[in-house]
């Protein structure tokens, strides 16, 4: 909780609360959207121009994607126009609370990550004794496992982590949990991404291999994003990785640059973080379980590894205001040409999450059989950008499905049935992993 004895800070805080209440009322009662006040950041002009082009719309008159983006951008102005609250993230406590509640998954992944990274960095006899075909097959399975962990985020099934080792390929191939999870990925282009990165590694002596990740949520999802990034670097699939956070608090839980440092700070002293009762635990009289020495060592390994990668320039944090503009990513080439050209330098650009997918596809009501490469418009073929979307479905838009798949899913319990609504795409139970080779 933010506490202060400074009258100016307190008065500014009260004004923010008052304006948030006003915003809530306008939304609930479908009032007219007002132009955003100029907070000194260049994207305000674009927002207000688009609002003007829409006429004098009310909340329910505008495209839903614009309304959502406008909401969070307007909230940002309330803080940006103050003296003392400019850098305050109103969602920060919620992000860290969610991460803390993911403790079992964090500890399990930390142990598996240490085991895998240690093996990748050593001249293992287990690797040396295998044929090239066996090594490639095993690498493909581990790559798939790591991407699926990253895909499902908080929904990660820890039983997927049967074995992330070169020593037992049969266990990985036979993992029932992995097979079950893959059944819910209704379009899966991971083999294409693996082929691209493996080829890049083979040619790595000629140039550095860059991979970009357009981030989604903070907390545990950022944790698994860093798990994937650390693996790609350690396995030689990337020379360095560029992480793209948002610049302002966005859609509640999206990653800000500070969330990266907050996560590392927690991992620098995990016992203090996990053993200190939260407000909710204090209220309920719960004492958190102590962290074992082994758990502490494994999280310390992660902290040390990721800190070194960041210090060595192998993990780069690069925000850009484009990611919090109101429109779709179809606008990227013209709206942010320097960012567009920069992404062309990457071997693979991974877009995480539902909102990034919606923006890639213009949040349009495509026929679900429309090829992904078509639905992403100017970021598709010949764009110069290789795109991999990792998305658990939480909104209507879906493309690249086999003919009849949408109908099959609608017919399932809770799938939408005869209502015509694509309810199966709202739950986060189903996922899409789709690839476009814009360099081909």
C-alpha positions in Angstrom: 0.0 0.0 0.0 1.3 3.5 -0.9 1.4 5.6 2.3 2.7 9.2 2.7 2.6 12.1 5.0 3.3 14.6 2.1 0.1 16.7 1.6 0.9 17.3 -2.1 1.4 13.6 -2.8 -1.8 12.8 -1.0 -3.8 15.4 -2.8 -2.5 14.2 -6.2 -3.5 10.6 -5.1 -7.0 11.7 -4.3 -7.3 13.5 -7.6 -6.3 10.3 -9.4 -8.9 8.3 -7.5 -11.5 10.9 -8.3 -10.6 10.7 -12.1 -10.7 6.9 -12.0 -14.1 6.9 -10.5 -15.2 9.4 -13.2 -13.8 7.1 -15.9 -15.6 4.1 -14.5 -18.9 6.0 -14.5 -18.5 7.1 -18.1 -17.8 3.5 -19.2 -20.6 2.0 -17.2 -23.1 4.5 -18.5 -21.9 4.6 -22.1 -20.9 8.2 -22.2 -19.0 10.0 -25.0 -15.3 9.3 -25.2 -13.3 12.5 -24.6 -9.9 13.4 -26.2 -6.9 12.4 -24.2 -5.1 15.2 -22.4 -1.6 15.9 -23.6 0.8 14.3 -21.2 3.9 15.1 -23.3 4.1 11.7 -25.0 3.9 11.6 -28.7 1.2 8.8 -29.1 -1.5 11.1 -27.7 -1.8 12.8 -31.1 -2.5 9.4 -32.8 -5.1 8.5 -30.2 -6.9 11.8 -30.5 -6.8 11.7 -34.3 -8.3 8.3 -34.4 -11.0 9.4 -31.9 -11.8 12.4 -34.1 -12.1 10.1 -37.2 -14.6 8.0 -35.3 -16.8 11.1 -34.9 -18.1 11.8 -31.4 -18.5 8.1 -30.3 -19.7 6.7 -27.1 -17.9 3.7 -25.4 -20.1 1.1 -27.1 -19.8 2.7 -30.6 -16.1 2.1 -31.1 -14.2 -1.0 -32.0 -13.6 -3.0 -28.9 -9.8 -3.1 -29.3 -9.7 0.7 -29.6 -11.9 1.0 -26.5 -9.6 -1.2 -24.4 -6.4 0.6 -25.5 -8.0 4.0 -24.9 -9.0 2.9 -21.4 -5.5 2.0 -20.3 -3.9 5.0 -22.2 -6.3 7.4 -20.5 -5.6 5.8 -17.1 -1.9 6.4 -17.8 -2.5 10.1 -18.4 -3.9 10.5 -14.9 -0.5 9.4 -13.5 1.7 11.1 -16.1 0.2 14.5 -15.4 1.2 14.4 -11.8 4.4 15.3 -10.1 4.8 12.4 -7.7 2.9 9.5 -9.3 4.4 9.4 -12.8 6.2 6.1 -12.4 3.6 4.4 -10.2 2.2 1.1 -11.5 -1.2 0.7 -10.0 -1.1 -3.0 -10.9 2.3 -3.8 -9.5 1.1 -5.4 -6.2 -1.3 -7.6 -8.1 1.5 -8.8 -10.4 3.8 -9.8 -7.5 0.9 -11.4 -5.6 0.1 -13.6 -8.6 3.8 -14.6 -8.9 3.9 -15.5 -5.2 0.9 -17.7 -5.6 2.8 -19.6 -8.3 5.4 -20.8 -5.8 5.1 -24.6 -6.5 5.5 -24.1 -10.2 8.4 -21.7 -9.7 10.3 -24.1 -7.5 9.7 -27.0 -9.8 10.8 -25.1 -12.9 13.9 -23.7 -11.1 15.0 -27.3 -10.3 14.5 -28.5 -13.9 16.1 -25.4 -15.4 19.2 -25.8 -13.3 19.5 -29.4 -14.3 19.1 -28.7 -18.0 21.4 -25.6 -18.2 24.1 -27.4 -16.2 23.9 -30.3 -18.7 23.9 -28.0 -21.8 27.0 -26.2 -20.5 29.0 -29.4 -19.9 30.5 -32.0 -22.3 28.0 -34.6 -21.3 28.9 -38.3 -22.1 25.1 -38.8 -22.6 25.2 -36.4 -25.5 28.5 -37.6 -26.9 27.2 -41.2 -27.0 24.2 -40.4 -29.2 24.0 -40.2 -33.0 23.3 -36.9 -34.7 19.8 -38.1 -35.5 19.2 -38.9 -31.8 20.6 -35.6 -30.7 18.4 -33.6 -33.1 15.3 -35.7 -32.1 16.0 -35.0 -28.4 16.7 -31.3 -29.0 13.4 -31.0 -30.9 11.5 -32.6 -28.0 13.1 -30.3 -25.4 12.6 -27.3 -27.6 8.9 -28.2 -27.9 8.6 -28.7 -24.1 10.2 -25.4 -23.3 8.0 -23.5 -25.8 4.9 -25.3 -24.5 5.8 -24.3 -20.9 6.1 -20.7 -22.2 2.8 -21.0 -24.1 0.6 -22.1 -21.2 2.1 -19.7 -18.7 0.1 -19.9 -15.5 -1.8 -22.9 -16.9 1.5 -24.9 -17.1 0.9 -28.5 -16.2 4.0 -29.4 -14.1 3.6 -33.0 -15.2 4.8 -31.9 -18.6 8.3 -31.8 -17.0 8.7 -35.5 -17.0 12.4 -35.2 -17.9 14.3 -32.4 -19.5 17.4 -34.5 -20.0 19.3 -35.9 -22.9 19.6 -39.1 -20.9 16.0 -40.5 -21.4 14.4 -39.6 -24.7 11.8 -42.3 -24.4 10.3 -40.7 -21.3 10.0 -37.4 -23.1 8.4 -39.0 -26.2 6.0 -41.0 -24.0 4.9 -38.2 -21.7 1.1 -38.6 -21.5 0.7 -35.1 -20.1 2.7 -33.6 -23.0 0.6 -35.5 -25.5 -2.6 -34.3 -23.7 -1.4 -30.7 -23.8 -0.5 -30.9 -27.4 -4.0 -32.1 -28.2 -5.3 -28.7 -27.0 -2.9 -26.9 -29.4 -5.3 -26.8 -32.4 -2.7 -25.3 -34.8 1.0 -26.1 -34.1 3.9 -24.7 -36.1 6.6 -25.3 -33.6 8.5 -27.7 -35.9 8.9 -24.8 -38.4 10.4 -22.5 -35.6 12.7 -25.3 -34.5 13.9 -25.9 -38.1 14.7 -22.1 -38.5 16.6 -21.8 -35.2 18.5 -25.0 -35.7 19.6 -23.9 -39.2 20.6 -20.5 -37.8 22.7 -22.2 -35.1 24.4 -24.2 -37.8 25.3 -21.0 -39.6 26.1 -19.2 -36.3 29.8 -18.8 -37.1 28.9 -16.4 -39.8 26.7 -14.1 -37.8 25.0 -13.6 -34.5 21.5 -15.1 -34.1 19.0 -12.7 -32.5 15.6 -13.8 -31.2 12.9 -11.3 -30.0 10.1 -11.9 -27.6 7.1 -9.5 -27.6 6.2 -9.9 -24.0 2.7 -10.4 -22.5 2.1 -10.8 -18.8 4.4 -10.1 -15.8 4.8 -12.4 -12.8 4.9 -16.1 -13.5 4.5 -15.7 -17.2 7.6 -13.4 -17.4 9.4 -16.0 -15.3 8.6 -18.7 -17.9 9.5 -16.3 -20.7 13.0 -16.0 -19.1 13.1 -19.8 -18.7 12.6 -20.0 -22.5 15.1 -17.2 -23.2 17.8 -18.8 -21.0 17.3 -22.1 -22.7 17.5 -20.7 -26.2 20.8 -19.0 -25.3 22.3 -22.0 -23.5 21.3 -24.4 -26.3 22.9 -22.1 -28.9 19.7 -21.3 -30.7 20.2 -17.5 -30.0 23.3 -15.4 -29.5 21.2 -12.7 -27.7 17.5 -12.1 -27.0 15.6 -8.8 -27.1 12.7 -8.6 -24.7 10.0 -6.1 -25.6 7.9 -4.9 -22.6 5.3 -2.2 -22.6 6.0 1.4 -21.6 3.0 2.1 -19.5 0.7 -0.1 -17.2 -1.3 -2.0 -19.8 -4.1 -4.5 -19.7 -3.5 -4.9 -15.9 -0.7 -7.4 -16.0 1.5 -6.7 -19.0 5.3 -6.5 -18.5 6.9 -3.1 -17.8 10.8 -2.7 -17.7 10.5 -2.5 -13.9 8.8 -5.9 -13.7 12.1 -7.5 -14.9 14.1 -5.9 -12.2 11.4 -6.6 -9.6 11.5 -10.3 -10.5 15.3 -10.5 -10.2 15.2 -8.7 -6.9 12.7 -11.3 -5.6 15.0 -14.1 -6.8 18.0 -12.4 -5.2 16.4 -13.1 -1.8 13.7 -15.7 -2.3 13.5 -16.7 1.4 12.4 -13.2 2.3 9.9 -13.0 -0.5 8.3 -16.4 0.1 8.5 -16.6 3.9 7.1 -13.1 4.5 3.3 -13.4 5.0 1.2 -11.4 2.5 -1.6 -9.2 3.7 -4.1 -11.9 2.9 -2.1 -14.5 4.8 -1.7 -12.2 7.8 -5.5 -11.7 7.8 -6.1 -15.4 7.7 -3.4 -16.2 10.3 -1.4 -18.3 7.8 2.4 -18.7 8.2 4.1 -19.4 4.8 6.1 -22.6 4.6 9.8 -22.1 4.9 11.9 -22.4 1.7 14.3 -25.3 1.8 18.0 -24.8 1.3 17.8 -26.8 -1.9 15.0 -24.6 -3.3 16.9 -21.5 -2.3 20.0 -22.7 -4.1 18.1 -23.5 -7.3 16.5 -20.1 -7.4 19.9 -18.5 -6.7 21.2 -20.4 -9.7 18.4 -18.8 -11.9 19.2 -15.3 -10.4 22.9 -15.7 -11.1 22.4 -17.1 -14.6 19.9 -14.5 -15.8 21.8 -11.6 -14.2 24.9 -12.7 -16.0 23.1 -13.0 -19.3 21.7 -9.5 -18.8 25.1 -8.0 -17.8 26.7 -9.7 -20.8 24.2 -8.1 -23.2 22.6 -11.4 -24.1 19.2 -10.4 -22.5 18.3 -6.9 -23.7 15.2 -5.0 -22.5 13.9 -2.7 -25.3 10.4 -1.0 -24.8 8.8 0.9 -27.6 5.7 3.1 -27.5 4.2 1.4 -30.6 3.2 -1.6 -28.4 0.7 0.6 -26.5 -0.8 2.4 -29.5 -4.5 1.8 -30.2 -4.3 0.1 -33.5 -3.3 -3.3 -34.8 0.2 -4.5 -35.8 -0.8 -4.1 -39.4 0.2 -0.5 -38.9 3.7 -1.3 -37.9 5.6 -0.7 -41.2 4.2 2.9 -41.5 3.5 3.8 -37.9 6.9 2.7 -36.5 9.3 2.2 -39.5 12.4 2.1 -37.3 10.9 -0.6 -35.1 9.8 -2.5 -38.2 13.3 -2.4 -39.7 14.8 -3.4 -36.3 12.6 -6.5 -36.1 13.8 -7.5 -39.5 17.2 -8.1 -38.0 15.8 -10.8 -35.8 15.9 -14.5 -36.8 12.6 -15.1 -35.1 10.1 -12.7 -33.4 7.9 -14.5 -30.8 4.6 -12.8 -30.0 3.3 -13.9 -26.6 -0.4 -14.0 -25.5 -3.9 -13.2 -26.6 -3.7 -9.4 -27.0 -0.6 -9.6 -29.2 -2.4 -12.2 -31.4 -5.5 -10.0 -31.6 -3.3 -7.1 -32.8 -1.4 -9.3 -35.2 -4.6 -10.3 -36.9 -6.3 -6.9 -36.7 -8.8 -8.3 -34.2 -11.0 -9.0 -37.2 -13.8 -11.6 -37.6 -11.8 -13.7 -40.0 -13.1 -17.0 -41.4 -11.3 -19.4 -39.0 -9.8 -21.2 -42.0 -8.0 -18.1 -43.2 -4.3 -18.8 -43.3 -2.4 -17.1 -40.5 0.1 -15.7 -43.0 -2.8 -13.8 -44.7 -4.4 -12.7 -41.5 -1.3 -10.8 -40.2 -1.3 -8.7 -43.4 1.9 -6.7 -43.9 3.8 -8.8 -41.3 3.3 -11.9 -43.4 5.1 -13.2 -46.5 7.9 -10.9 -47.9 7.7 -8.7 -44.8 11.2 -9.6 -43.7 10.0 -10.7 -40.3 9.7 -14.3 -39.1 6.7 -14.4 -36.7 5.8 -17.1 -34.2 2.6 -16.5 -32.2 2.3 -18.3 -28.9 -1.3 -17.8 -27.8 -3.8 -19.4 -25.4 -7.2 -18.4 -26.8 -9.2 -15.9 -24.7 -11.0 -13.9 -27.4 -13.1 -14.6 -30.5 -10.5 -14.1 -33.3 -9.0 -17.4 -34.6 -7.3 -18.2 -37.9 -5.4 -21.0 -39.5 -7.8 -23.7 -38.4 -8.4 -26.9 -40.4 -11.8 -26.9 -42.1 -14.5 -28.0 -39.7 -12.4 -27.5 -36.6 -14.2 -24.4 -35.4 -17.5 -26.3 -35.8 -16.2 -29.3 -33.9 -15.0 -27.1 -31.0 -18.3 -25.1 -30.9 -20.1 -28.5 -30.6 -18.2 -29.3 -27.4 -19.7 -28.6 -24.0 -19.3 -24.9 -23.4 -18.1 -24.3 -26.9 -20.9 -22.1 -28.1 -23.2 -24.6 -29.7 -26.0 -23.2 -31.7 -25.6 -19.7 -30.3 -23.1 -18.9 -33.0 -20.6 -17.5 -30.4 -17.1 -18.9 -30.4 -17.2 -19.6 -26.7 -14.5 -22.3 -26.9 -12.0 -19.5 -27.7 -12.7 -17.6 -24.4 -11.6 -20.1 -21.8 -7.8 -20.3 -22.3 -8.2 -24.1 -22.6 -7.2 -24.1 -26.3 -4.0 -22.7 -27.9 -2.6 -21.6 -31.2 1.1 -21.8 -32.2 1.4 -20.2 -35.6 4.4 -19.3 -37.8 5.0 -17.0 -40.7 8.3 -16.9 -42.6 8.5 -13.4 -43.8 12.1 -13.9 -45.0 11.3 -16.7 -47.4 
